[in-house]
């Protein structure tokens, strides 16, 4: 059985070598070896940022300086598999129709040597550098929101999902899973933090933002808006296009085997209690957090008034829906003029709903202010990466300290003009390069770097200019890959958006790094990812990725409408959702992996 260097041994070795490493740093030929030597004390001995709020540095400044913690856990952690997809994964029973879930076979770890060869004996030598958890695409959704376009379900499965009324219960169960993890699965490092990579909300509404922040930091959440006494969405509309769980209606989903679940809608709107993460957590913005509907240009007064108003469109002629979706996909209507005209022309077909000011869209400044609110601090840090500097500069990107030896950089890849694909403006691209250079000028050559964003390199193709900065160019994924590849300190680019597990090796003329894209937590298989970094002391670094499910059991009980029961049903419904894509789980090499990288 392969073994990680014991915590005690690592701590002793680090103590003996740290002084020598620090003294000889000026003549060091390998800054990453220096980091590993000095880092073994704090990380391998369990002195982690999980024990205290970390700090962040907003767009205006340089990387956060290293600050050591002095506390250690009572007992050393050990490698483990329990509670991860290395032990078991939800899997369907049967071969057709609506399928129940149960315990399925584990996903093994795959060693990928695309960028460097895996050397024998590294298990005995390695020391941990950092460990964190990635959440992405939670899509906490107000299912009764007037601006939702569920009627486009025939054009895209993402317009409406049978499981989405349970998104808060599902997210809270994910928080519970992370809180139950015994550190990092491979290196036994303490988990230093959780980082979200965008689409934390679904409709850019203040109600959803409150639900997200309470889910992450702890609190009681009532995932309801409008009439506090009853549901007013598409699932009691009488329209066969949608699953009616409480009704005998033979809708399109029941025709596929979806069950009748008495009391479902009442249970979906009941209060949910989140314990909050037991770790510091950081937030990255996604297109659904920045734009109404995830694709319309912000700031339109018509959409703002419609969002809080008392009318909701629930059905649409299929030909009109197809035309609208085509315009969205092609990016032909970023300001939503077509959508606005459609809503106006369909006014007579709309259903009356209870108006609610909490459904109003939030601005980028309001997004940052909400994170800075002490009521949502949880285990910190204050602002969850965002600072007053972000408010003053009107930015949503920053750097922060993942661990003593890993710098995190969180980007804002959303399109300010409206579209679901992304890019970076020149000002942010220049800031990113300055941040990377400043890091490398620090003592010992600086820290390793992990970059976080919502969009993937393949979905940063939207180069439309920012309406507020018409003279500023926009830059796509290829340019970002080129920039990151010029800096050997960069180990990984971690992102989401695609709702799919996909790990890409990037080799550039001057360097290499891994791009780690993780599936969403609204579409099956509803996963988060633990990422660990370790120095193998043989000229290579290993990045370990381990996927985790929520704490909800794989098996469901339709009579169990408790918070836990709803989280289990959330997963099962997502598997069976019409249009669900089995490929979102990725190939074995995109799931549980060891990714080898040469040290720069």
C-alpha positions as a printed NumPy array, in Angstrom:
array([[  0.   ,   0.   ,   0.   ],
       [  1.406,   3.352,  -1.043],
       [  2.097,   5.695,   1.813],
       [  2.348,   9.451,   2.214],
       [  5.301,  10.597,   4.283],
       [  4.035,  10.598,   7.854],
       [  3.052,  13.88 ,   9.422],
       [  5.566,  13.54 ,  12.192],
       [  8.413,  12.642,   9.839],
       [  7.546,  15.456,   7.479],
       [  7.484,  17.97 ,  10.303],
       [ 10.871,  16.801,  11.608],
       [ 12.426,  16.861,   8.157],
       [ 11.048,  20.304,   7.461],
       [ 12.353,  21.663,  10.743],
       [ 15.833,  20.397,   9.907],
       [ 15.828,  21.751,   6.346],
       [ 13.926,  25.03 ,   6.611],
       [ 16.827,  26.973,   8.1  ],
       [ 19.263,  25.787,   5.455],
       [ 16.77 ,  26.51 ,   2.662],
       [ 16.101,  30.034,   3.889],
       [ 19.799,  30.781,   4.263],
       [ 20.617,  29.638,   0.753],
       [ 17.607,  31.086,  -1.042],
       [ 19.679,  33.66 ,  -2.899],
       [ 21.605,  30.914,  -4.646],
       [ 18.711,  28.514,  -5.015],
       [ 18.249,  27.043,  -8.5  ],
       [ 14.787,  25.636,  -7.793],
       [ 12.323,  27.969,  -6.113],
       [  9.654,  25.272,  -5.957],
       [ 11.995,  23.033,  -3.976],
       [ 12.521,  25.942,  -1.602],
       [  8.768,  26.265,  -1.171],
       [  8.404,  22.56 ,  -0.524],
       [ 11.16 ,  22.597,   2.073],
       [  9.831,  25.54 ,   3.993],
       [  6.232,  24.492,   3.413],
       [  6.499,  21.073,   4.97 ],
       [  6.367,  22.57 ,   8.44 ],
       [  3.05 ,  24.312,   8.112],
       [  1.107,  22.048,   5.772],
       [  2.336,  18.566,   6.593],
       [  2.267,  19.285,  10.301],
       [ -1.324,  20.349,   9.959],
       [ -0.854,  24.06 ,  10.45 ],
       [ -3.51 ,  25.141,   8.016],
       [ -5.668,  28.026,   6.941],
       [ -8.639,  25.847,   7.768],
       [ -8.075,  26.93 ,  11.347],
       [ -8.449,  30.65 ,  10.781],
       [ -9.82 ,  33.133,   8.246],
       [ -7.375,  33.754,   5.414],
       [ -6.826,  37.102,   3.783],
       [ -7.322,  38.32 ,   0.247],
       [ -6.052,  41.154,  -1.862],
       [ -8.296,  42.919,  -4.333],
       [ -7.521,  44.045,  -7.843],
       [ -5.634,  47.21 ,  -6.933],
       [ -2.682,  45.55 ,  -5.176],
       [ -0.152,  42.739,  -5.239],
       [ -0.23 ,  39.22 ,  -3.87 ],
       [ -1.052,  38.645,  -0.248],
       [  2.114,  38.17 ,   1.83 ],
       [  2.637,  34.835,   3.538],
       [  1.436,  34.684,   7.14 ],
       [  2.021,  31.568,   9.25 ],
       [ -0.492,  30.129,  11.68 ],
       [  0.751,  28.601,  14.947],
       [ -2.017,  26.117,  15.698],
       [ -2.033,  22.395,  14.923],
       [ -4.739,  19.724,  15.083],
       [ -4.814,  17.378,  18.056],
       [ -3.973,  14.299,  15.962],
       [ -2.453,  13.745,  12.511],
       [ -4.793,  13.085,   9.6  ],
       [ -4.464,   9.987,   7.421],
       [ -5.27 ,   9.248,   3.765],
       [ -8.79 ,   7.869,   3.222],
       [-11.447,   7.035,   0.591],
       [-14.669,   7.044,   2.61 ],
       [-17.115,   9.796,   1.667],
       [-15.594,  10.261,  -1.789],
       [-16.248,   8.743,  -5.207],
       [-13.174,   6.581,  -4.565],
       [-15.467,   4.53 ,  -2.281],
       [-18.837,   4.589,  -4.08 ],
       [-20.831,   6.62 ,  -6.614],
       [-24.591,   6.874,  -7.122],
       [-25.594,   4.543,  -9.954],
       [-28.926,   3.648, -11.594],
       [-30.892,   0.432, -11.141],
       [-32.483,  -1.085, -14.224],
       [-31.866,  -0.223, -17.859],
       [-34.78 ,   1.884, -19.066],
       [-37.511,   4.305, -18.029],
       [-37.359,   6.256, -14.784],
       [-34.504,   4.649, -12.848],
       [-33.937,   4.615,  -9.101],
       [-30.443,   5.183,  -7.753],
       [-28.385,   3.084,  -5.379],
       [-24.784,   2.491,  -4.336],
       [-22.567,   2.031,  -7.383],
       [-18.935,   1.065,  -7.999],
       [-16.185,   3.513,  -7.111],
       [-14.248,   5.572,  -9.624],
       [-10.572,   4.661,  -9.475],
       [ -7.775,   7.214,  -9.58 ],
       [ -6.087,   7.693, -12.951],
       [ -2.464,   8.856, -13.193],
       [ -1.999,  11.262, -16.104],
       [  1.484,  11.848, -17.439],
       [  0.569,  14.122, -20.353],
       [  2.954,  16.826, -19.119],
       [  5.528,  14.824, -17.13 ],
       [  6.322,  11.2  , -16.352],
       [  5.285,   9.725, -13.009],
       [  8.427,   8.562, -11.19 ],
       [  8.618,   5.546,  -8.927],
       [  8.815,   6.102,  -5.194],
       [  7.132,   9.495,  -5.206],
       [  4.53 ,   8.247,  -2.714],
       [  7.281,   7.897,  -0.103],
       [  8.84 ,  11.296,  -0.774],
       [  6.024,  13.753,  -1.345],
       [  5.016,  16.565,   0.961],
       [  1.715,  18.413,   0.8  ],
       [  1.55 ,  22.034,  -0.309],
       [ -2.183,  22.81 ,  -0.187],
       [ -5.646,  21.291,  -0.383],
       [ -8.963,  22.942,  -1.198],
       [-12.484,  22.086,  -2.333],
       [-14.078,  23.476,  -5.48 ],
       [-17.824,  24.142,  -5.658],
       [-19.167,  25.231,  -9.021],
       [-22.48 ,  25.986, -10.713],
       [-24.662,  25.521,  -7.643],
       [-27.442,  27.407,  -9.447],
       [-29.5  ,  28.097,  -6.347],
       [-32.742,  28.919,  -8.075],
       [-35.938,  30.759,  -7.244],
       [-38.234,  28.482,  -9.262],
       [-41.092,  31.006,  -9.135],
       [-39.113,  33.949, -10.549],
       [-41.055,  35.811, -13.289],
       [-38.032,  36.231, -15.595],
       [-37.352,  32.505, -15.873],
       [-37.857,  31.014, -19.327],
       [-38.964,  27.47 , -18.456],
       [-41.057,  27.402, -21.639],
       [-37.794,  26.993, -23.621],
       [-37.484,  23.489, -22.2  ],
       [-38.107,  21.998, -25.666],
       [-35.085,  23.935, -26.971],
       [-32.657,  23.376, -24.073],
       [-32.78 ,  21.109, -21.03 ],
       [-31.162,  23.852, -18.933],
       [-34.239,  26.087, -19.246],
       [-36.111,  23.973, -16.694],
       [-35.169,  20.894, -14.689],
       [-37.555,  18.693, -12.659],
       [-35.127,  18.738,  -9.703],
       [-34.399,  22.446,  -9.452],
       [-36.991,  23.255,  -6.751],
       [-34.676,  21.285,  -4.414],
       [-31.444,  23.126,  -5.249],
       [-31.027,  24.63 ,  -1.763],
       [-31.495,  21.291,   0.015],
       [-28.967,  19.745,  -2.389],
       [-26.4  ,  22.481,  -1.8  ],
       [-26.734,  22.242,   1.968],
       [-26.092,  18.487,   1.74 ],
       [-22.9  ,  19.3  ,  -0.178],
       [-21.811,  21.608,   2.631],
       [-22.49 ,  18.775,   5.086],
       [-20.307,  16.431,   3.03 ],
       [-17.37 ,  18.835,   3.07 ],
       [-17.716,  19.359,   6.815],
       [-17.509,  15.593,   7.319],
       [-14.319,  15.114,   5.274],
       [-11.232,  14.193,   7.282],
       [ -8.857,  16.545,   5.538],
       [ -7.483,  15.831,   2.071],
       [ -8.002,  12.249,   0.833],
       [ -4.478,  11.623,  -0.529],
       [ -1.955,  13.81 ,   1.256],
       [ -3.821,  13.99 ,   4.584],
       [ -3.323,  17.755,   4.55 ],
       [ -5.927,  19.853,   6.312],
       [ -8.389,  21.355,   3.862],
       [ -7.492,  25.013,   3.625],
       [-10.619,  26.461,   2.031],
       [-13.55 ,  26.07 ,  -0.356],
       [-13.63 ,  28.099,  -3.579],
       [-16.773,  28.56 ,  -5.661],
       [-16.263,  29.086,  -9.39 ],
       [-19.441,  30.918, -10.268],
       [-23.119,  30.541, -11.09 ],
       [-23.792,  30.489,  -7.379],
       [-27.253,  31.866,  -8.182],
       [-29.473,  31.224, -11.207],
       [-31.513,  34.357, -11.912],
       [-29.229,  37.133, -10.614],
       [-31.842,  37.82 ,  -7.914],
       [-31.31 ,  39.163,  -4.407],
       [-33.336,  36.319,  -2.902],
       [-31.043,  33.718,  -4.457],
       [-27.937,  35.621,  -3.352],
       [-29.196,  35.542,   0.234],
       [-29.836,  31.79 ,  -0.046],
       [-26.339,  31.188,  -1.422],
       [-24.573,  33.193,   1.268],
       [-26.541,  31.485,   4.055],
       [-25.883,  28.061,   2.537],
       [-22.147,  28.713,   2.589],
       [-21.867,  30.579,   5.898],
       [-24.748,  29.056,   7.851],
       [-28.325,  30.044,   8.517],
       [-31.976,  29.258,   7.984],
       [-33.216,  29.536,   4.406],
       [-36.79 ,  29.515,   3.141],
       [-36.423,  28.855,  -0.616],
       [-39.685,  30.582,  -1.452],
       [-40.678,  33.945,  -2.879],
       [-43.953,  35.613,  -3.686],
       [-46.889,  34.195,  -1.72 ],
       [-45.478,  32.737,   1.527],
       [-48.417,  30.321,   1.771],
       [-48.319,  28.585,  -1.595],
       [-46.306,  27.715,  -4.687],
       [-46.879,  29.84 ,  -7.819],
       [-44.63 ,  28.314, -10.455],
       [-44.893,  26.049, -13.468],
       [-45.294,  22.803, -11.486],
       [-48.919,  23.476, -10.587],
       [-49.793,  25.287, -13.837],
       [-51.719,  22.399, -15.392],
       [-49.361,  22.507, -18.381],
       [-48.209,  19.042, -19.478],
       [-44.79 ,  20.438, -20.373],
       [-43.79 ,  20.268, -16.668],
       [-43.702,  17.576, -13.987],
       [-46.598,  18.043, -11.527],
       [-45.427,  15.994,  -8.516],
       [-48.514,  16.59 ,  -6.347],
       [-51.086,  16.148,  -9.107],
       [-52.639,  13.255, -11.016],
       [-52.076,  15.124, -14.287],
       [-50.522,  12.862, -16.912],
       [-47.75 ,  15.319, -17.779],
       [-44.824,  14.687, -20.118],
       [-42.498,  13.64 , -17.297],
       [-44.952,  11.223, -15.705],
       [-45.306,   9.66 , -19.156],
       [-41.59 ,   8.849, -18.804],
       [-42.082,   7.274, -15.373],
       [-41.629,  10.241, -13.04 ],
       [-43.406,   9.534,  -9.74 ],
       [-46.274,  11.245,  -7.995],
       [-44.873,  12.589,  -4.729],
       [-47.588,  13.914,  -2.451],
       [-46.525,  17.034,  -0.556],
       [-43.494,  17.69 ,  -2.791],
       [-44.115,  21.377,  -3.495],
       [-44.936,  22.243,   0.122],
       [-41.787,  20.446,   1.241],
       [-39.666,  22.161,  -1.417],
       [-40.637,  25.576,  -0.026],
       [-40.068,  24.717,   3.638],
       [-37.243,  26.136,   5.695],
       [-33.824,  24.542,   5.237],
       [-31.101,  24.823,   7.87 ],
       [-27.473,  25.072,   6.737],
       [-24.675,  24.49 ,   9.258],
       [-22.37 ,  26.576,   7.051],
       [-18.94 ,  25.458,   5.936],
       [-16.442,  24.719,   8.675],
       [-13.725,  26.194,   6.432],
       [-12.92 ,  29.618,   5.048],
       [-14.505,  30.038,   1.63 ],
       [-13.991,  32.274,  -1.385],
       [-16.387,  33.346,  -4.111],
       [-15.936,  33.71 ,  -7.87 ],
       [-18.61 ,  35.321, -10.055],
       [-20.348,  33.583, -12.972],
       [-22.616,  34.739, -15.772],
       [-25.797,  33.73 , -13.892],
       [-24.582,  35.847, -10.957],
       [-23.966,  38.88 , -13.16 ],
       [-26.698,  38.785, -15.812],
       [-30.491,  38.346, -15.692],
       [-31.198,  34.874, -17.028],
       [-27.446,  34.339, -17.265],
       [-27.367,  35.972, -20.695],
       [-29.184,  39.333, -20.853],
       [-27.393,  42.652, -20.501],
       [-27.751,  44.072, -16.957],
       [-29.334,  47.338, -15.919],
       [-32.485,  47.271, -18.06 ],
       [-35.326,  48.857, -16.086],
       [-37.945,  46.769, -17.91 ],
       [-36.369,  43.506, -16.761],
       [-35.898,  44.864, -13.237],
       [-39.579,  45.787, -12.973],
       [-40.707,  42.523, -14.546],
       [-38.591,  40.514, -12.057],
       [-40.401,  41.963,  -9.022],
       [-43.809,  42.185, -10.677],
       [-46.947,  40.091, -10.702],
       [-46.943,  38.401, -14.119],
       [-45.178,  35.222, -15.255],
       [-45.094,  33.599, -18.705],
       [-45.322,  29.803, -18.472],
       [-45.957,  28.64 , -22.035],
       [-44.908,  29.726, -25.501],
       [-45.49 ,  28.638, -29.069],
       [-42.648,  26.3  , -29.996],
       [-41.664,  28.241, -33.113],
       [-41.305,  31.455, -31.115],
       [-39.311,  29.615, -28.47 ],
       [-36.962,  28.192, -31.084],
       [-36.35 ,  31.669, -32.535],
       [-35.623,  33.131, -29.093],
       [-33.198,  30.362, -28.161],
       [-31.383,  30.65 , -31.477],
       [-30.822,  34.355, -30.813],
       [-29.483,  33.556, -27.332],
       [-27.08 ,  30.872, -28.551],
       [-25.711,  33.038, -31.34 ],
       [-25.295,  36.051, -29.056],
       [-27.397,  38.146, -31.418],
       [-29.463,  39.79 , -28.7  ],
       [-27.178,  40.518, -25.724],
       [-29.376,  43.363, -24.47 ],
       [-32.493,  41.186, -24.628],
       [-34.48 ,  43.357, -27.039],
       [-36.006,  40.263, -28.666],
       [-36.847,  38.799, -25.267],
       [-38.407,  42.067, -24.118],
       [-40.642,  42.295, -27.17 ],
       [-41.69 ,  38.674, -26.721],
       [-42.73 ,  39.291, -23.104],
       [-44.717,  42.345, -24.083],
       [-46.523,  40.493, -26.882],
       [-47.389,  37.552, -24.587],
       [-48.824,  39.665, -21.765],
       [-52.345,  38.254, -22.1  ],
       [-51.123,  34.672, -21.683],
       [-49.236,  35.336, -18.471],
       [-50.276,  33.995, -15.086],
       [-50.773,  36.3  , -12.127],
       [-48.246,  35.756,  -9.323],
       [-47.499,  37.579,  -6.076],
       [-45.047,  40.479,  -6.594],
       [-41.864,  40.331,  -4.518],
       [-39.136,  42.966,  -4.24 ],
       [-36.595,  40.307,  -3.156],
       [-36.528,  39.043,  -6.742],
       [-34.86 ,  42.228,  -7.975],
       [-31.575,  41.745,  -9.843],
       [-28.398,  42.647,  -7.96 ],
       [-25.592,  44.753,  -9.41 ],
       [-21.891,  43.817,  -9.251],
       [-21.449,  46.313,  -6.413],
       [-24.371,  44.773,  -4.513],
       [-22.858,  41.327,  -5.04 ],
       [-19.604,  42.456,  -3.438],
       [-21.391,  44.333,  -0.628],
       [-23.428,  41.249,   0.238],
       [-20.252,  39.182,   0.592],
       [-18.806,  41.878,   2.859],
       [-21.884,  41.847,   5.111],
       [-20.809,  40.537,   8.575],
       [-24.049,  38.541,   8.723],
       [-22.628,  36.229,   6.037],
       [-19.065,  35.93 ,   7.327],
       [-19.294,  32.359,   8.623],
       [-15.739,  31.018,   8.979],
       [-14.545,  33.938,   6.885],
       [-12.592,  35.559,   5.577],
       [-14.548,  38.8  ,   5.686],
       [-15.764,  39.411,   2.147],
       [-14.88 ,  35.875,   1.022],
       [-12.146,  37.276,  -1.177],
       [-13.784,  40.599,  -2.021],
       [-12.657,  43.766,  -0.261],
       [-13.422,  47.462,  -0.109],
       [-10.86 ,  47.844,  -2.889],
       [-13.198,  45.9  ,  -5.17 ],
       [-16.055,  48.242,  -4.314],
       [-13.913,  51.323,  -4.885],
       [-12.539,  50.09 ,  -8.224],
       [-15.725,  48.447,  -9.469],
       [-13.985,  45.081,  -9.922],
       [-14.772,  41.48 ,  -9.005],
       [-11.331,  39.902,  -9.212],
       [ -8.688,  39.482,  -6.528],
       [ -5.83 ,  37.33 ,  -5.223],
       [ -5.793,  35.398,  -1.963],
       [ -3.685,  32.969,  -0.009],
       [ -4.833,  29.33 ,  -0.388],
       [ -2.007,  28.143,   1.875],
       [  1.417,  29.396,   2.895],
       [  2.789,  28.213,  -0.451],
       [ -0.071,  28.557,  -2.914],
       [ -1.486,  31.831,  -4.182],
       [ -5.028,  31.816,  -5.541],
       [ -6.19 ,  34.272,  -8.207],
       [ -9.935,  34.657,  -8.768],
       [-10.998,  36.183, -12.108],
       [-14.192,  37.776, -13.396],
       [-14.757,  36.258, -16.857],
       [-18.374,  37.404, -17.323],
       [-19.471,  39.532, -20.288],
       [-20.592,  42.957, -18.971],
       [-22.641,  43.509, -22.122],
       [-24.649,  40.301, -21.949],
       [-23.987,  36.757, -23.221],
       [-23.357,  33.468, -21.459],
       [-19.834,  33.042, -22.867],
       [-16.967,  35.026, -21.387],
       [-13.708,  36.929, -21.834],
       [-11.393,  39.315, -19.959],
       [-10.989,  43.046, -20.483],
       [ -7.507,  44.456, -21.05 ],
       [ -7.406,  46.051, -17.581],
       [ -8.013,  42.7  , -15.89 ],
       [ -5.613,  40.862, -18.188],
       [ -2.867,  43.392, -17.363],
       [ -3.674,  43.068, -13.644],
       [ -3.375,  39.282, -13.913],
       [  0.05 ,  39.547, -15.51 ],
       [  1.232,  42.047, -12.885],
       [ -0.001,  39.722, -10.147],
       [  1.917,  36.776, -11.582],
       [  5.109,  38.811, -11.989],
       [  4.87 ,  40.309,  -8.504],
       [  4.459,  36.851,  -7.026],
       [  7.594,  35.582,  -8.777],
       [  9.659,  38.48 ,  -7.401],
       [  8.966,  37.468,  -3.816],
       [ 11.443,  35.686,  -1.535],
       [ 12.417,  32.303,  -2.921],
       [ 10.775,  32.935,  -6.265],
       [  7.265,  33.291,  -4.926],
       [  4.436,  30.848,  -4.506],
       [  2.813,  28.295,  -6.699],
       [ -0.337,  29.717,  -8.313],
       [ -3.824,  28.33 ,  -8.935],
       [ -6.133,  30.481, -11.071],
       [ -9.912,  30.304, -10.592],
       [-12.605,  31.471, -12.986],
       [-16.126,  30.594, -14.028],
       [-15.586,  30.121, -17.752],
       [-13.301,  27.54 , -19.302],
       [-10.688,  28.362, -21.913],
       [-13.012,  26.903, -24.572],
       [-15.986,  29.074, -23.511],
       [-14.085,  32.383, -23.44 ],
       [-14.868,  33.174, -27.076],
       [-17.068,  36.211, -26.638],
       [-14.946,  39.25 , -27.488],
       [-17.763,  41.809, -27.674],
       [-16.709,  45.107, -26.107],
       [-17.821,  46.174, -22.666],
       [-20.499,  48.872, -23.154],
       [-19.027,  50.863, -20.265],
       [-15.484,  50.618, -21.693],
       [-15.939,  50.864, -25.461],
       [-12.233,  51.418, -26.105],
       [-11.084,  48.429, -24.108],
       [-10.405,  45.187, -25.983],
       [-11.636,  41.819, -24.732],
       [ -9.424,  38.734, -24.599],
       [-10.376,  35.094, -25.037],
       [ -9.321,  31.736, -23.667],
       [ -6.366,  31.245, -26.017],
       [ -4.745,  34.445, -24.747],
       [ -5.277,  33.408, -21.143],
       [ -3.693,  30.01 , -21.801],
       [ -0.713,  31.723, -23.428],
       [ -0.283,  34.128, -20.502],
       [ -0.531,  31.446, -17.823],
       [  1.859,  29.236, -19.76 ],
       [  4.538,  31.953, -19.613],
       [  4.635,  31.725, -15.822],
       [  6.078,  28.464, -14.429],
       [  4.562,  29.22 , -11.029],
       [  1.08 ,  28.461, -12.431],
       [  0.089,  24.863, -11.717],
       [ -3.613,  24.887, -12.541],
       [ -6.573,  26.825, -13.89 ],
       [ -9.729,  25.65 , -12.078],
       [-13.157,  26.507, -13.518],
       [-16.735,  25.388, -14.25 ],
       [-19.499,  26.726, -16.56 ],
       [-19.57 ,  23.71 , -18.889],
       [-21.291,  21.523, -16.237],
       [-18.866,  18.749, -17.225],
       [-15.803,  17.109, -15.711],
       [-12.977,  17.812, -18.121],
       [ -9.246,  18.002, -17.401],
       [ -6.997,  19.452, -20.101],
       [ -3.199,  19.473, -20.25 ],
       [ -1.833,  22.769, -21.576],
       [  1.715,  22.736, -22.977],
       [  3.024,  26.096, -24.164],
       [  6.489,  27.026, -25.487],
       [  7.488,  28.391, -22.089],
       [  5.61 ,  26.238, -19.606],
       [  2.742,  23.923, -18.818],
       [ -0.23 ,  23.675, -16.497],
       [ -3.482,  21.735, -16.006],
       [ -6.965,  23.106, -16.652],
       [ -9.44 ,  21.442, -14.281],
       [-13.11 ,  21.933, -15.2  ],
       [-15.684,  20.472, -12.824],
       [-19.307,  19.404, -13.285],
       [-22.162,  21.471, -11.865],
       [-24.119,  20.76 ,  -8.724],
       [-27.498,  21.036, -10.407],
       [-27.151,  18.54 , -13.247],
       [-26.296,  14.9  , -12.598],
       [-23.856,  13.687, -11.32 ],
       [-23.876,  16.743,  -8.989],
       [-20.248,  16.733,  -7.888],
       [-17.705,  18.928,  -6.151],
       [-13.955,  18.386,  -6.317],
       [-11.145,  18.201,  -3.775],
       [ -7.828,  19.422,  -5.222],
       [ -4.5  ,  18.65 ,  -3.538],
       [ -1.027,  19.864,  -4.479],
       [  2.105,  17.997,  -3.449],
       [  5.819,  18.211,  -4.193],
       [  7.248,  14.809,  -5.114],
       [ 10.876,  15.881,  -4.515],
       [ 11.921,  14.335,  -7.815],
       [ 11.501,  17.306, -10.11 ],
       [  7.729,  16.945, -10.36 ],
       [  4.584,  18.18 ,  -8.651],
       [  1.361,  16.163,  -8.373],
       [ -2.138,  17.612,  -8.46 ],
       [ -4.694,  15.179,  -7.052],
       [ -8.355,  15.639,  -7.915],
       [-11.024,  13.704,  -6.008],
       [-14.731,  14.079,  -6.722],
       [-17.303,  14.083,  -3.939],
       [-21.097,  13.857,  -3.856],
       [-23.407,  15.448,  -1.315],
       [-24.063,  13.778,   2.024],
       [-27.517,  12.592,   0.892],
       [-27.981,   8.816,   0.597],
       [-27.992,   7.325,  -2.883],
       [-31.334,   5.628,  -2.304],
       [-34.5  ,   7.702,  -2.091],
       [-37.76 ,   7.285,  -0.22 ],
       [-40.691,   9.236,  -1.673],
       [-42.285,   9.321,   1.772],
       [-39.201,  11.006,   3.246],
       [-39.603,  14.721,   2.577],
       [-37.132,  15.776,   5.24 ],
       [-34.219,  18.014,   4.308],
       [-32.026,  14.947,   3.781],
       [-34.719,  13.081,   1.865],
       [-35.191,  16.031,  -0.482],
       [-31.436,  16.199,  -1.142],
       [-31.467,  12.519,  -2.126],
       [-34.464,  13.094,  -4.391],
       [-32.664,  16.087,  -5.916],
       [-29.927,  13.75 ,  -7.153],
       [-32.3  ,  11.055,  -8.444],
       [-34.483,  13.537, -10.323],
       [-31.401,  15.081, -11.928],
       [-30.332,  11.678, -13.25 ],
       [-33.735,  11.123, -14.836],
       [-34.299,  14.661, -16.136],
       [-35.252,  14.613, -19.838],
       [-32.297,  15.854, -21.841],
       [-29.785,  15.004, -19.103],
       [-26.375,  14.252, -20.593],
       [-24.558,  11.163, -19.269],
       [-21.266,  12.557, -20.609],
       [-21.213,  15.343, -18.002],
       [-19.486,  12.98 , -15.583],
       [-16.486,  12.932, -17.914],
       [-14.071,  10.141, -18.734],
       [-12.033,   8.379, -16.024],
       [ -9.118,  10.727, -16.697],
       [-11.353,  13.721, -15.921],
       [-12.545,  12.462, -12.535],
       [-10.29 ,  11.139,  -9.785],
       [ -6.762,  11.784, -10.976],
       [ -3.125,  12.361, -10.21 ],
       [ -1.867,  15.016, -12.62 ],
       [  1.92 ,  15.15 , -12.958],
       [  3.704,  18.4  , -13.745],
       [  7.382,  19.307, -14.089],
       [  8.672,  21.865, -11.646],
       [  9.617,  25.148, -13.298]])
